[in-house]
Amino acid sequence: MGATVVKVRGPRGEVSLRALVDTGFYGDVITTPERIEATGIVCKYERIRRLPDGRIAKVKFGGGEIQVQDSTTYGDVEVWEELKLPEGIDALLGVTALEKLGYRVNPRTGELEKVELYLL
């Protein structure tokens, strides 16, 4: 899957991030602290993340609105100073945000597609 634009809103404003859709990231959004500074999101909580190479990282997080295309949800915005992303990419968009927003990655096209959300 490629990149998509994600808008993150907090109490002081909004930022647009070019996010890589990461189906291996079980989370909402992760970026660097500088990228969301203008939103006013306070990242006062902390969680442990295991990196692909097995190392452990402590990341901070707070809550904010996350918008992809025409869908908006509230979710965790994680920040990690040492996050290394490809050039032109500001964040990772994870599977929990995709599920809450009602999207999935089409494995044939590599594009996001809207799916129905069921109330069971």
DAWOVEN-V843773 format. One record per residue. N is the residue number from 1. RES is the residue in one letter. OMEGA is omega in degrees with one decimal (none if undefined). NEAR is the number of other ideal C-beta (glycine too) atoms within 12 Angstrom. Layout:
n=(N:N)
res=(RES:RES)
omega=(OMEGA:OMEGA)
near=(NEAR:NEAR)
This chain:
n=(1:2:3:4:5:6:7:8:9:10:11:12:13:14:15:16:17:18:19:20:21:22:23:24:25:26:27:28:29:30:31:32:33:34:35:36:37:38:39:40:41:42:43:44:45:46:47:48:49:50:51:52:53:54:55:56:57:58:59:60:61:62:63:64:65:66:67:68:69:70:71:72:73:74:75:76:77:78:79:80:81:82:83:84:85:86:87:88:89:90:91:92:93:94:95:96:97:98:99:100:101:102:103:104:105:106:107:108:109:110:111:112:113:114:115:116:117:118:119:120)
res=(M:G:A:T:V:V:K:V:R:G:P:R:G:E:V:S:L:R:A:L:V:D:T:G:F:Y:G:D:V:I:T:T:P:E:R:I:E:A:T:G:I:V:C:K:Y:E:R:I:R:R:L:P:D:G:R:I:A:K:V:K:F:G:G:G:E:I:Q:V:Q:D:S:T:T:Y:G:D:V:E:V:W:E:E:L:K:L:P:E:G:I:D:A:L:L:G:V:T:A:L:E:K:L:G:Y:R:V:N:P:R:T:G:E:L:E:K:V:E:L:Y:L:L)
omega=(-179.7:-176.3:176.8:177.9:177.4:174.2:178.1:-179.0:174.7:-176.5:-177.7:-178.9:-173.8:172.2:173.1:-178.3:171.8:-172.3:173.0:177.9:-175.6:-177.8:174.5:-179.5:178.8:-178.7:-179.3:179.9:171.9:-179.1:176.0:-178.1:-177.6:-175.2:-177.3:-177.4:-176.6:-177.0:-176.6:176.7:179.6:-179.2:-175.3:179.0:-177.8:174.4:179.9:175.0:174.1:-179.0:-179.3:179.9:176.7:178.7:178.1:177.3:171.9:178.5:176.4:177.6:174.8:-176.9:177.5:175.3:179.4:-179.1:172.7:-175.8:-176.1:-178.6:-178.8:175.3:173.4:-177.7:179.3:173.7:-178.0:176.0:178.4:-176.5:-174.2:-178.3:178.5:-177.8:176.1:179.1:179.9:179.6:-177.0:-171.5:169.2:175.8:-173.7:-174.6:-179.7:175.6:179.0:179.6:-179.9:-178.7:179.7:177.7:169.5:177.0:175.5:-175.6:179.3:-175.2:-176.1:-178.9:172.6:174.4:-179.6:176.1:177.4:172.9:-177.4:172.9:-176.4:none)
near=(26:19:25:33:24:43:32:45:27:27:16:15:17:23:32:23:37:26:39:31:32:31:23:18:31:20:32:39:53:45:44:26:25:16:32:41:20:19:30:20:35:19:31:12:17:16:22:15:27:16:18:12:8:8:12:13:22:19:31:27:29:30:26:38:31:44:29:37:20:13:24:20:30:22:33:34:46:41:40:33:17:15:30:17:23:15:9:12:25:29:42:40:48:35:24:24:42:37:24:26:33:20:32:25:26:17:11:9:11:16:17:30:21:17:16:10:15:7:4:4)
